[in-house]
Amino acid sequence: MDCGIFMSKFILLAISLVFWAAGAALAYVGSYLIKSYDGFEHFIQDRHALIPAAIIIGASVLLFIIGLVGCCATFLESKVCLGCFFIIIMVVFAAEVVALVYHFTYKDQITKDLGSNMTMTFNKYGEPTETEIVDVLQKTFKCCGVYNYTSWTNTTWFHTHNSSVPTSCCKNSSSTCTGRLDQPDLIYLRGCEPTIKDLLDNVLFYAMVVVLVFAVIKFFGLLSVCVVMCKNNSHRSGYQPLYA
């Protein structure tokens, strides 16, 4: 077997297997991204924020199909499978590029909506639903107020409760913390908006890194398909089975 043909087919098969692994990884990343946003759905109302995650999960499904088609194209010497393999890779590659574009386009909008929606929710503290949401948020992320603990001074709660913040701001609920601002060492000082923003930024960053890495892999996949198809049309040695 011609060495070039063998290497091209070996790379094609290896990339097909990588696509399966990539599909599993992207499915995990997309699910984790949706789960992360789901926890803050009360504050993030712009559904565009979920588009990158939806694209990632859709791409993961196609990746499993790509791997199957790639293996069939390699072992069955099918031009049809090779053509389908090439087209599917192009579609998924384009989808991942779109996901990257959406990430950079809506990143600032997500942050803007997060702060404004949180402010509205914190201002309604004292009502059953909003009180539970804010208390869970502050206890879970160890934060206080929207931008920092002084954000509470702009709320009705602060002025009607002896100029104090909710006890969910306290570092230790069993301590003598009363939520008064003259006890800064007993309450969390950092706001919830920057804390959640950092979390979402980290999740999005790693998600986009994974997408970018697999986009590069797909680019080499496209090159491999082209090489194999060119070799298949060559009159020198033809397209030999991998196991020949």
N, C-alpha and C positions, 0 to 999 in steps of 0.2 A: 504493500500500500504506500502511495505517495506520502511522504512525511508531512507535507503541508496539509493534505486532506485529513490525515489522521489527527493532527493537532487542531485543525479547525473544528472537526466533529467532536473531539474530546472537550474543547472549550465550550462548544455549544451544549453538550450534555452537562458539563459542570455548571454552566450558567443556569440551565433548566432546574438543576437541583438547588442552586442558590435562590432562584425565584420562589421555590417552595418555602425555604427558610425565611426569605424576605417577606412572603405573604403572612407567615405566622407572626413575624416581628411587627409588621405594619398593623396587623389586626390587634395586637396587644397595645401598640402605641395609640391607635385610633380610639380603642375602647377606653383606655386610661384618660385620654384627652376629653372624651365625652363625659366620663365619670367626674373629672375635675370640674368641668363647667357645670355639671348637674348640681354640684354642691353649692354653686353660687348663682343658680338660675333666678333667685329673687333679686339679685343685683345686676345680672347681665341679661338684659331683655332683647338686645340686638341678636337675632338668630343668625346673622352673618358669621358670628363668632364660631359657630359649629360647622360651617362649611368645610374648612380644612380637615376636620376630623372625619366628616362624612366622606370626603374625597379619599382620604387615606384608607378607610375601611373598604370602600368600593374598589380601590386599587389592590388591596390585599386579596380580595376574592378573585380578581382577574389574574393575579400573580399565580394562584394555584392552577388556574386554567392554562396560563402561559407555560408553566412547568410541564404539564401533561402534554400539551401540543409540542413543546420543544423536544421532549423525549420521543414522541411518535415521529416527529420529523427526522430525528437523528437515526433511529433504528429502522424506520420504514422507507427511508430515502424518498419521501414524498415532497414533491414541489409544492403541492397544495398546502401541506402542513407548514412547510417553510414560509410560504407566502402569508399564511394566517399568523404564524409566529411573528413575522416581521410587523404586520399590521397591528396586532395586539400590543406588541411592545411599544410601538409608536403611540398608540392611544393612551397606554398607562404612563408613558414618559410625559406626554402632554398634560395628563391629569395631575401629575406630581408637580410639574412646572406651575400649573394653575394654583395648586395648594400653596406653593411658595409665594406666589404673587399675592394671593388673598391674605397670607400671614402678614406680609409687610404693608399691605394696603389698609387692613382693618386693625392693626395692632394698637395704634393710637386711639382709634374710635372706641375700642373695647375698654381701654383705660379710662377714657372720658366718661363713658356710660357707667362704669363701675363706681366712680366717685359720686356722680350725681344720684344714682339709684340708692347707694348706701346712705347718702345724706337724707333722702326722703324717708328711708326706713328708720334711721336713728331718730329722726324728728318725731316719729310716731311711737317712740318707746313709751310704754305704759299701757298700750293696747295689747291684748293677749297674744295675737299672732306675731306682731313685731317684737314684743318683749322676748318671746321664746327664741326667735331667730337671732336677735342681737346677743342675748346671753350665751347661746350655744356658740356663736361666732367668736365672741371675745374669750370664752373659756378655752375653746379648741385651739385658736391661733395665738392665744396669750397676747391680745392686743386691747386697746381701749380707745374708743372714739373712731371717727372716720379717718382723719389724717394724723391725729395724735390725741392724747387724752384731753387737751384743751378744747377739742371740737365739741365736747359736751356742753361747754358754756353757752353755745348757741341754740341749745334745745330747751323745750318747755320743761322737760324732766328736771334739768339742773336747777332751774329757778324755782321750782315748786317742791324740791326735796332738799332744802337746806344747803344749796350750792354744792351738791355732791354728785358723784357719778355712780352708776349701778355697781353693786358689789361683785358683779361678774368681771369687773376690771381688777379686782383684788388678786394679788399673786397667790395668796393663801387665804381661802375662805374661812379657815378656823382661827385666823389671827384677829387682832383688834382692828382690822381695816374696816372703816366705815364708808369709804368712798370719797372722803373729803380731799380736796386738792392740796391741803396743807400736810398731807401724808404721802408725798410722791414716792417715797421708798417702798410703800406698801401696794402700789398699783402699777399696772403696766403703763408705760409711757408711749410706746409706739402705737400708731394708728392701725386700724384693720385694712384700710385701703392699700397702703404701701406693702403690707404683709401679704395680702392676697395677690396683689399685682406682681410681686416678686415670684410667688408660687406659680402663677399662670405663665409668667415670662419664662421661667425655667422649664416648665412642661412644654411650652411651645418651642423653645429653643432646641431641646433634645428631640422633639418630634420632627422639627424641620431638618435637623442634622441627619436623622435616620432617613427621611425622605430624600434629601440631597445625595446621601451615599448610595441609596438604591437607584436613584436617577442616573448616577454615573455608571452603575453596574448595567443598567438597561442600555445605556449608550454603547457599551462594549458588546452587549448582546446583539444590538443592531449591526454592529460591524461584523460579528461572528456569523450572523445569518447571511450577510452579503458575501462573505468569503466562501462559505459553503455553497451558496447558490452559484457563484462564479465558477467554483471548482467543478460543480455538477455539470455545468455547460461547457467545460473545457474538453477538448478533443484529445488531450494528452493522456489522461488516465481514467477519466470518469469519476463517478461518486461511489466509492466503495463502502460497504457496510462497516460499521465500527468494529464488529466482531470478526471481520474477515482476516 
